[in-house]
Amino acid sequence: MTFSTCDICDANEDKLGTGILAVLPPMFLAFGKQQSFSGPARTLKVFEDNVLVRATLEVPGEGQVLVIDGGASLRCALVGGNLGMLAEKNGWAGIVVNGCVRDSAELNACNIGVRALATHPQRSVRKGLGERDIRVSIGGVAVAPGDWIYADADGVLVAREKLVISP
């Protein structure tokens, strides 16, 4: 499916006004071969710990987008090249990280889309702490499990429902 987040916003101004559709702040860098990706959200809330990230990406993604609220930490990476390859292998459409990634060259070789705040060479700790499938906040925008994520070169959108996209 091809789409433009600009066109989605233009066609859904009423939904922007009511909060059914929201735009994440323009704070993300793009990684991966897929510049555009969309799908229903799976959510994680972790802080400088990526054990739940790996566990989630190890299961079939079925076209979902993993949204990770990493607390906007810039002190370590939550996703790297190995997890990018795992996400691709298991059918995830993309990953949105409110935090950092690493192995950017490896991520850019993966056939998925990734958005993150920055790169950081240090890996996270591995304690297994965090929560999954809960409502999270990314840049002040709520994202609930099952919300639809639409990402392209112009931004990342969160919709409370799947939107009809006209070609």
Secondary structure, DSSP 8 states (H G I E B T S, - for coil): ----HHHHHHHTHHHHHHTSEEE--S--EEESS-SSEEEEEEEEE-SSB-HHHHHHHTS--TT-EEEEE-TT--SSEEE-HHHHHHHHHTT--EEEEEEEE--HHHHHTSSSEEEEEEE-SSB-B-----EESS-EEETTEEE-TT-EEEEETTEEEEESS------
